[in-house]
Amino acid sequence: MPEGRTGTAAARNLAAETVAQALLADLARRGTRRIWGVPGGGSSLDLIDGMARHGMAFVLAKHEGAAAMAAVADAELTGAPGVVLTTKGPGVANALNGLACASLERAPVLLVSDGFSEKQLPWLTHQVFDQRAATAPFVTGYGRGDGAAAALGGIDVLVNNASGFGARDTEEDWSKALDVDVMATVRASRAAAPHLRASKGCIVNVTSISGYRPSLRGPTYAAVKALLVNYTASQAAAFATDGVRVNAVAPGSIEFPGGTWEQRRKSDPVLYDRILKSIPFGRLGLPEEVADVVLFLAGPAARWVTGQTIIVDGGQLLT
């Protein structure tokens, strides 16, 4: 019995390696010379191990969002497919945030994820273990939204949740904040607009309570979030005659594993405690508490609500 399990595992590993090599060979023929990203499980390592044999280099990025942005730039510069290697779950979400900052009219980009369901994003990602990997289509029109609409049978709801987290008053952070927080919202909304008009759908923008008051710690972040509050109202007025609603949520300080506030709790406990004391409920918010409001705004219960920004902060702005 142990021998059978060993044989099965060996066959699975061989299949994964074969698929990885076929994918790499196909990418090499198309001219790809770099793969960007963060390695995940075994199939990711199979891919990395085979890159040198095909004249490719693996470039380790700080996170998947940065990898995606680099892959876009690479693809636009070389004309060859850009490739992002992501971990599953949050890694794919981070990569999508990175892609959202660019309109991929010409640059094809492929996401390869370890253990992420192809059925969820069939036009964008696939698993290395999938035997179809070697011939999976590349993304060529993310900025237009047509690929998403074709895969999903239309677009009913667009949630603009990308952020470059530019906070400092520097050229780099202003560029990051305007490109991602603002222009990703503009571009995604434009791309989805014809599909939303057809479905009488809605847009939900994610801003922040930072946009409601001045900030010495993050003036850039506060400014672009204030812009999104205003832009939400302008979008709502523009789309109203088409039957498309546009609203926003403005979360307060939200804590979750691996997030900014969990990191600050360890790296800057004085700041963390000050923020904690500013929330009347005595704790930071949870992601699902923001998601619940997004779901409300996206659903039929909010069918007569448009142009509004709902603050989700446990009273943090009240203090």
C-alpha positions, 0 to 999 in steps of 0.5 A: 500500500505505501508503495502504491501511494509512492507511485501515485505521488511520483506520477503526479510529480512527473505530470506536473513537471511535464506540464511545467516544461510544456508551458515554459517551452511555449512561453520561450517560443513567444519570447518571454525571458522573465517570470515575475512573482512569489513562489507558492507550492510544488508546481511553482517550484517545478516551473522555477526549476525549469526556467534556466533550461529555456533561457528564462530568469525568475525575478522575485518580487516583494508581493504579487501586486508589484510582480504584476505591474512589472510583468505588464511593463515587461510585456509592453516593452518586449511585446512578449507575454508577461508572466506572473507566478502567484500563490493561491487566494490572497496572492491572486487578489494582489496580482489582480490589484497590480493588473488593475493599474494598467490598461492591457490593450496590447500587452498579453499577461498570464497569471499562473497560480498554485492551487487556484480554481480555473473556474473562478477566473477562466480568462485570467489564470490556470493551474500548472497541474492542469494539462491544458496549461500549455495552450491556455489563452493569454489575457489580451484585453483586461483593460477593456473588460470584454474578457471578463464579460465573455467569461462570466456571461456579462458584468452585473457588479464592479467593485473597485478595490485596488490601492497603491498605498501611496502615503508619503508626500513624494513623487513616487507615492503620488504617482502610485496613488494616482495610477492605482487608486484613481486611474484603476477605478476610472479605467475599470469603470470605463471598461465595464460601462457597456456591460453594466448598462446592459445589465442595469448593474452597479459600481461600488468604489472602496475609499477610506475615512482618510478622505474625510480629514487632513492627514500628516501621516498619509497626505497622499492616501487621504487626498486620493481617497477624498477624490474617490468620494467625489468621483463616486457622486459624479459617476452616479450622476453620469450613470443614473439615466442608464439605470446604473447605480454607483456608491462607495464604502469608506472603511476605517482601520481594518485588521486582518492576518498579514494586513497593515494594522497587524504589522503595525501592532508589532512594528509600531505599538504606540500608533496601533494603541492610539488608533485602537483608542480612537474607536468607540467599540474598542477594536479594529474592524474586520474585512467581512464587516466591510464586505457586508456593506459592499454586498448590501450596496451591490444587491437589490436592497439598495436598488434606490441608493446611488451616489452615496458613500457609507462609512464603515468604521465603528464610530472612528470618525466620531472621535 
